[in-house]
């Protein structure tokens, strides 16, 4: 832009210098120097941007002005020179220097003014466009977006923009989609409510059926176990064995169904306690040894786990896993051996990986059924269910327990040769204990000698059975058939153990336990054991919350009662 201004002013200055040189030529011809001075002075004053006018003679003498300015302060100067000639003879040259600074500043100021005006026009245009876009599109699109946000929150009533344009069509389609989602959500909500109601009803049904089935079993299994200890003829002992086997099988099925229910409802809670893996292996073997011997099978144990190793975790669930796998091997093995091998894979100071291998010489599993056997209600084939029985839940429960404990279980098998199930699970190490300090299961036979127990149950059969089992273990036993009578006896005499039924008329075991604990009588600190055919997690938690120290499920089993008493004896000694 500056170059254009300079070029235009240079052309104008050149024209004016040529005109001026022609004007002073007559004065030079007539040697009228004064007239030259007067003419050049008046012209120089007339043009405000001329900063210097110089006239040189033909021999380069300065004729005008007499003295030149030493410095010119501007940087925007232009200069034009015209030769003064007449009939081929040179009379000198005229030079004019002009300062364009004011013109350039004025031009730049005008440019800025025009630019600002242009920007203002552009801004106003943009604002107008934005206003139109906001009114016609943006506000309406925001309404659709707000409606989408409210739809995500479950509000289906927010208004939508109307119109026949694209946004209006979008709003109509969105509204139609919103109505469909609303209808589907209501349908899903109703279906969910029905499913939750059905699930709650199923849970209540399972709890009720468990209680109702366990109650008569509590009269069958313990009575059969006590009968088996008496002097019987071989044929009689065989029939009692059938009763025991059938009762235990039915109890196992009920336990499996309740475990599956807990897994589905997310109610499985792992208990953390210190335990000896070596003792868990011994207990699992001892629990199933009599069953193995009854079938003529060898039940072997090889434990490479240090006997003084103590871990932290759910010992009961680990024992359940081993018993399930050993029981599964026992079920499908006609002759030969079943073995449990325990070892430590990577012993560290704070954590260990335990490996348990349960092998059998049973019927084996086809390769195409190896994955299927860990699913619920699945066995290798239907003929196995008919031949060997079972609910098909044992291995699925093992898999679910291992998943909950962060472990794994897998199987290797060959039909006709046998199977090997391997369990891997990590536990924290909590220290070491002296080996063989905990009593064996059968070591509890005389644990009740010189001790007293109070049994509280509203069922006469249960009172007879529990009393007989405890007397068999050496206890002096007193009984009560409701919570009110139990409180009276607890206030009169001190007992070493109290076995309290959970559900009773007049006053249930929960209220009776709270009263015994709160009234400060002789049994305020006595160990109270909850006994119930209701064995769901919430039932056990209710017993704990009421002040009970332990829990035993009905039907009472001799080995379970012995295990509890052995643990109680160990705590008493400690």
KABELKA-V221168 format. One record per residue. N is the residue number from 1. PHI is phi in radians with two decimals (NA if undefined). PSI is psi in degrees with one decimal (none if undefined). Layout:
((N/PHI/PSI) (N/PHI/PSI))
//
This chain:
((1/NA/-43.9) (2/-1.07/-38.6) (3/-1.10/-38.0) (4/-1.10/-41.9) (5/-1.12/-44.3) (6/-1.08/-43.2) (7/-1.12/-44.0) (8/-1.13/-42.9) (9/-1.21/-32.0) (10/-1.13/-43.9) (11/-1.10/-43.1) (12/-1.13/-41.7) (13/-1.14/-38.8) (14/-1.09/-43.3) (15/-1.09/-43.4) (16/-1.18/-36.5) (17/-1.15/-40.5) (18/-1.13/-41.2) (19/-1.11/-42.9) (20/-1.13/-39.6) (21/-1.13/-38.4) (22/-1.15/-32.6) (23/-1.24/-31.4) (24/-1.65/-2.6) (25/-1.08/-43.9) (26/-1.06/-37.1) (27/-1.18/-32.6) (28/-1.27/-36.4) (29/-1.13/-36.9) (30/-1.63/5.5) (31/1.04/38.3) (32/-1.69/81.3) (33/-1.17/-34.8) (34/-1.09/-41.9) (35/-1.13/-34.8) (36/-1.09/-45.8) (37/-1.04/-45.2) (38/-1.13/-41.6) (39/-1.14/-48.1) (40/-1.16/-36.7) (41/-1.15/-42.0) (42/-1.20/-38.1) (43/-1.18/-40.8) (44/-1.11/-37.2) (45/-1.27/-26.8) (46/-1.25/-34.9) (47/-1.72/109.1) (48/-1.19/-23.2) (49/-1.65/1.8) (50/-1.46/118.5) (51/-1.77/-14.8) (52/-2.73/127.5) (53/-2.10/126.3) (54/-2.27/135.0) (55/-2.14/120.6) (56/-1.93/145.7) (57/-1.37/178.7) (58/-1.14/-29.2) (59/-1.64/19.7) (60/1.22/25.5) (61/-1.49/140.8) (62/-1.38/113.9) (63/-1.61/-33.2) (64/-2.59/137.8) (65/-1.31/176.3) (66/-1.21/-29.1) (67/-2.44/132.7) (68/-1.50/150.1) (69/-1.17/133.2) (70/-1.19/-44.6) (71/-2.30/146.6) (72/-1.96/121.6) (73/-1.25/-15.8) (74/-1.60/157.0) (75/-1.86/-4.6) (76/-1.89/62.7) (77/-1.83/145.8) (78/-2.26/153.6) (79/-2.39/137.5) (80/-2.34/140.7) (81/-2.23/135.6) (82/-2.16/134.2) (83/-1.47/134.6) (84/-1.77/112.4) (85/-2.35/153.4) (86/-2.58/122.6) (87/0.88/45.7) (88/1.38/0.4) (89/-1.86/134.1) (90/-1.53/131.8) (91/-1.92/0.8) (92/2.42/-169.2) (93/-2.49/145.9) (94/-1.99/126.5) (95/-2.13/133.1) (96/-2.19/129.9) (97/-1.93/125.3) (98/-2.03/146.7) (99/-1.80/118.9) (100/-1.70/9.7) (101/-1.03/-43.9) (102/-1.17/-38.3) (103/-1.14/-42.0) (104/-1.14/-43.9) (105/-1.08/-41.6) (106/-1.12/-41.4) (107/-1.12/-45.3) (108/-1.09/-39.3) (109/-1.09/-39.2) (110/-1.18/-39.1) (111/-1.09/-46.3) (112/-1.07/-39.8) (113/-1.10/-42.8) (114/-1.18/-37.1) (115/-1.12/-44.4) (116/-1.08/-41.1) (117/-1.08/-41.3) (118/-1.12/-44.0) (119/-1.09/-40.2) (120/-1.07/-42.1) (121/-1.12/-43.0) (122/-1.09/-44.0) (123/-1.09/-44.8) (124/-1.08/-37.8) (125/-1.14/-44.4) (126/-1.11/-42.5) (127/-1.06/-40.4) (128/-1.13/-41.4) (129/-1.12/-44.5) (130/-1.08/-40.4) (131/-1.07/-43.3) (132/-1.15/-44.4) (133/-1.10/-42.0) (134/-1.09/-43.3) (135/-1.27/-39.7) (136/-1.55/-28.7) (137/-2.20/-57.2) (138/-1.07/-50.7) (139/-1.03/-38.0) (140/-1.26/-38.5) (141/-1.16/-36.7) (142/-1.09/-37.9) (143/-1.06/-42.0) (144/-1.14/-42.6) (145/-1.10/-43.1) (146/-1.08/-39.1) (147/-1.13/-36.5) (148/-1.15/-42.3) (149/-1.09/-43.8) (150/-1.16/-33.7) (151/-1.08/-39.6) (152/-1.11/-27.9) (153/-1.53/-4.3) (154/1.69/7.9) (155/-1.68/118.1) (156/-1.86/12.1) (157/-1.88/-5.7) (158/-1.11/136.5) (159/-1.22/154.0) (160/-2.11/152.5) (161/-1.19/150.7) (162/-1.91/166.5) (163/2.52/165.1) (164/-1.76/-0.1) (165/-1.40/-171.1) (166/-1.07/-40.4) (167/-1.18/-38.7) (168/-1.09/-41.0) (169/-1.14/-40.6) (170/-1.06/-43.5) (171/-1.09/-39.1) (172/-1.12/-43.6) (173/-1.17/-38.2) (174/-1.11/-40.3) (175/-1.12/-40.0) (176/-1.13/-42.3) (177/-1.11/-39.8) (178/-1.09/-40.7) (179/-1.12/-40.7) (180/-1.13/-43.2) (181/-1.09/-40.5) (182/-1.06/-45.4) (183/-1.14/-42.5) (184/-1.17/-38.9) (185/-1.11/-43.0) (186/-1.09/-39.2) (187/-1.15/-43.0) (188/-1.14/-38.7) (189/-1.10/-43.3) (190/-1.12/-40.9) (191/-1.14/-39.9) (192/-1.12/-42.4) (193/-1.08/-41.1) (194/-1.13/-39.7) (195/-1.16/-42.1) (196/-1.13/-39.3) (197/-1.11/-42.7) (198/-1.14/-39.5) (199/-1.14/-41.4) (200/-1.13/-41.3) (201/-1.12/-39.5) (202/-1.13/-41.5) (203/-1.09/-42.9) (204/-1.11/-40.1) (205/-1.11/-44.5) (206/-1.11/-41.9) (207/-1.11/-43.4) (208/-1.15/-46.3) (209/-1.14/-38.1) (210/-1.05/-45.4) (211/-1.12/-44.6) (212/-1.21/-34.1) (213/-1.34/-40.7) (214/-1.18/-31.4) (215/-1.06/-52.4) (216/-1.18/-31.2) (217/-1.10/-30.2) (218/-1.16/-19.6) (219/-1.59/-22.4) (220/-1.51/-56.5) (221/-1.16/-52.7) (222/-1.07/-37.1) (223/-1.12/-40.2) (224/-1.15/-38.7) (225/-1.14/-41.2) (226/-1.17/-38.4) (227/-1.14/-35.7) (228/-1.15/-24.0) (229/-1.42/-11.1) (230/-1.51/174.8) (231/-1.41/106.2) (232/-2.13/155.0) (233/-1.26/154.1) (234/-0.92/-43.2) (235/-1.14/-40.0) (236/-1.13/-43.6) (237/-1.08/-37.3) (238/-1.10/-42.9) (239/-1.19/-37.7) (240/-1.11/-38.0) (241/-1.08/-37.6) (242/-1.11/-42.7) (243/-1.06/-45.6) (244/-1.10/-46.6) (245/-1.07/-44.9) (246/-1.15/-42.7) (247/-1.11/-42.6) (248/-1.16/-36.2) (249/-1.11/-42.9) (250/-1.14/-42.0) (251/-1.08/-40.6) (252/-1.09/-40.9) (253/-1.11/-44.4) (254/-1.06/-42.8) (255/-1.08/-43.1) (256/-1.09/-43.2) (257/-1.11/-40.3) (258/-1.16/-37.6) (259/-1.10/-44.1) (260/-1.06/-40.5) (261/-1.07/-40.4) (262/-1.13/-41.6) (263/-1.07/-45.5) (264/-1.14/-36.4) (265/-1.53/-1.0) (266/1.16/29.3) (267/-1.78/5.4) (268/-1.25/122.8) (269/-2.10/120.1) (270/-1.42/133.9) (271/-1.69/135.9) (272/-1.81/124.6) (273/-2.68/160.3) (274/-1.37/137.1) (275/-2.66/161.7) (276/-1.80/115.2) (277/-0.99/-35.8) (278/-1.11/-41.3) (279/-1.19/-36.7) (280/-1.05/-42.8) (281/-1.08/-44.4) (282/-1.09/-42.8) (283/-1.13/-42.6) (284/-1.08/-41.2) (285/-1.14/-45.6) (286/-1.11/-36.7) (287/-1.10/-35.5) (288/-1.79/0.3) (289/-1.08/-45.3) (290/-1.09/-37.9) (291/-1.15/-39.5) (292/-1.16/-44.3) (293/-1.11/-34.5) (294/-1.11/-28.6) (295/-1.62/-0.2) (296/1.34/25.1) (297/-1.76/149.9) (298/-1.57/126.8) (299/-1.93/109.3) (300/-1.90/150.4) (301/-2.32/129.8) (302/-2.22/107.1) (303/-1.99/108.9) (304/-1.68/10.7) (305/-1.42/130.3) (306/-0.94/131.5) (307/-1.14/-20.1) (308/-1.67/3.5) (309/-1.26/127.7) (310/-2.05/129.6) (311/-2.06/167.6) (312/-2.04/124.0) (313/2.98/-167.6) (314/-1.58/95.5) (315/-1.14/-38.4) (316/-1.10/-42.1) (317/-1.24/-35.6) (318/-1.12/-42.8) (319/-1.06/-40.6) (320/-1.07/-41.1) (321/-1.05/-48.5) (322/-1.13/-41.9) (323/-1.12/-41.3) (324/-1.07/-44.9) (325/-1.21/-41.4) (326/-1.13/-41.8) (327/-1.11/-38.2) (328/-1.10/-43.5) (329/-1.12/-39.8) (330/-1.10/-38.3) (331/-1.15/-39.3) (332/-1.79/15.5) (333/-2.05/120.3) (334/-1.51/-39.4) (335/-2.65/162.4) (336/1.94/-137.4) (337/-2.34/155.0) (338/-2.24/130.7) (339/-2.27/147.1) (340/-2.09/119.3) (341/-2.06/122.6) (342/-2.01/139.4) (343/-2.65/168.4) (344/-1.92/122.8) (345/-1.43/-47.7) (346/-2.39/78.5) (347/-1.11/128.1) (348/-2.26/174.1) (349/-1.22/-36.2) (350/-1.94/-14.1) (351/-2.69/143.7) (352/-2.32/154.5) (353/-1.87/118.9) (354/-1.69/136.5) (355/-2.06/129.4) (356/-2.15/123.7) (357/-2.03/118.1) (358/-1.90/112.8) (359/-2.01/149.4) (360/-2.50/167.9) (361/-1.94/40.3) (362/-1.49/-154.7) (363/-1.33/-16.7) (364/1.36/175.0) (365/-2.31/131.5) (366/-1.09/151.2) (367/-1.05/-36.7) (368/-1.29/-5.6) (369/-1.92/0.4) (370/-1.10/-38.3) (371/-1.37/-33.6) (372/-1.22/-26.4) (373/-1.20/-16.5) (374/-1.55/0.4) (375/-1.58/154.8) (376/-1.18/139.8) (377/1.07/24.0) (378/-1.99/138.8) (379/-2.32/176.4) (380/-0.99/-42.9) (381/-2.77/169.8) (382/-1.13/-29.5) (383/-1.12/-32.5) (384/-1.13/-42.0) (385/-1.05/-43.3) (386/-1.21/-35.8) (387/-1.42/-42.9) (388/-1.88/-13.6) (389/1.34/-166.9) (390/1.77/158.3) (391/-1.60/-12.1) (392/1.32/20.5) (393/-1.88/-19.8) (394/-1.00/-50.3) (395/-1.24/-34.0) (396/-1.14/-34.8) (397/-1.19/-40.2) (398/-1.02/-46.3) (399/-1.08/-44.5) (400/-1.13/-40.8) (401/-1.14/-40.5) (402/-1.14/-40.2) (403/-1.06/-43.2) (404/-1.15/-32.6) (405/-1.58/1.1) (406/1.34/20.4) (407/-1.88/-166.6) (408/-2.58/157.6) (409/-2.45/135.2) (410/-2.54/166.6) (411/-2.34/145.0) (412/-2.17/134.3) (413/-2.69/154.0) (414/-2.42/122.3) (415/-0.96/133.0) (416/1.45/-9.3) (417/-1.93/-43.9) (418/2.49/-178.5) (419/-2.35/153.7) (420/-2.31/117.7) (421/-1.75/131.4) (422/-2.05/129.0) (423/-2.00/129.4) (424/-2.13/130.0) (425/-2.70/141.0) (426/-1.72/143.1) (427/-2.39/151.1) (428/-1.32/142.0) (429/-1.56/130.3) (430/-1.98/1.4) (431/2.39/-162.2) (432/-2.32/154.8) (433/-2.32/162.7) (434/-1.18/132.3) (435/-1.19/150.1) (436/1.08/30.0) (437/-1.57/-21.2) (438/-1.53/138.1) (439/-1.10/148.3) (440/-1.28/165.2) (441/-1.04/-45.0) (442/-1.33/-7.4) (443/-1.34/-1.5) (444/-1.61/7.9) (445/-1.12/-31.1) (446/-1.95/14.6) (447/-1.13/-25.7) (448/-1.58/2.7) (449/-1.09/123.7) (450/1.37/10.2) (451/-2.08/160.2) (452/-2.07/150.0) (453/-2.43/142.6) (454/-1.92/124.7) (455/-1.90/124.3) (456/-2.07/118.2) (457/-2.81/141.4) (458/-1.48/-8.8) (459/-1.71/121.3) (460/-1.08/-38.6) (461/-1.08/-44.1) (462/-1.09/-38.3) (463/-1.10/-42.8) (464/-1.13/-45.4) (465/-1.14/-51.3) (466/-1.07/-41.6) (467/-1.09/-44.2) (468/-1.12/-41.6) (469/-1.12/-42.6) (470/-1.22/-38.4) (471/-1.13/-36.0) (472/-1.06/-28.1) (473/-1.65/6.9) (474/1.77/1.2) (475/-1.39/149.8) (476/-1.56/124.5) (477/-2.04/135.1) (478/-2.07/153.7) (479/-2.28/155.3) (480/-2.49/144.9) (481/-1.81/10.6) (482/-2.86/169.5) (483/-1.18/-34.1) (484/-1.11/-48.4) (485/-1.11/-34.4) (486/-1.12/-40.3) (487/-1.13/-41.1) (488/-1.07/-44.5) (489/-1.22/-35.0) (490/-1.19/-28.2) (491/-1.42/-17.7) (492/-1.60/-39.2) (493/-2.33/152.4) (494/-1.66/133.2) (495/-2.02/155.6) (496/-1.43/-30.9) (497/-2.53/146.2) (498/-2.22/123.2) (499/-1.78/113.0) (500/-1.99/118.7) (501/-1.19/145.3) (502/-1.38/-44.7) (503/-1.90/117.5) (504/-2.58/152.7) (505/-1.29/169.7) (506/1.17/-61.5) (507/-2.62/122.2) (508/-1.38/174.5) (509/-1.17/-27.7) (510/-1.16/-48.7) (511/-1.15/-42.4) (512/-1.06/-40.2) (513/-1.12/-44.2) (514/-1.06/-40.6) (515/-1.14/-44.0) (516/-1.08/-41.3) (517/-1.21/-39.5) (518/-1.48/-25.1) (519/-1.45/-6.1) (520/1.19/26.4) (521/-1.34/-169.8) (522/-1.14/-14.8) (523/-1.98/20.5) (524/-1.06/-29.5) (525/-1.89/3.2) (526/-1.17/144.0) (527/-1.22/121.1) (528/-1.91/127.6) (529/-1.90/120.9) (530/-1.32/134.9) (531/-2.25/124.1) (532/-2.77/152.9) (533/-1.47/-7.6) (534/-1.60/110.5) (535/-2.13/18.0) (536/-1.26/162.9) (537/-1.00/-43.3) (538/-1.13/-30.4) (539/-1.18/-43.4) (540/-1.12/-40.2) (541/-1.12/-37.8) (542/-1.08/-41.5) (543/-1.10/-44.7) (544/-1.07/-44.2) (545/-1.13/-30.6) (546/-1.32/-13.0) (547/1.97/6.1) (548/-1.32/145.3) (549/-1.56/-33.0) (550/-2.49/176.0) (551/-2.52/133.0) (552/-2.17/134.2) (553/-1.56/144.3) (554/-1.47/145.2) (555/-1.32/142.7) (556/-1.14/132.1) (557/-1.97/141.4) (558/-0.99/-45.5) (559/-1.18/-35.0) (560/-1.19/-42.7) (561/-1.13/-40.5) (562/-1.11/-41.6) (563/-1.09/-43.7) (564/-1.08/-45.7) (565/-1.18/-33.5) (566/-1.13/-42.4) (567/-1.15/-40.4) (568/-1.11/-40.1) (569/-1.11/-40.0) (570/-1.12/-41.9) (571/-1.13/-38.4) (572/-1.14/-40.4) (573/-1.16/-40.0) (574/-1.16/none))
//
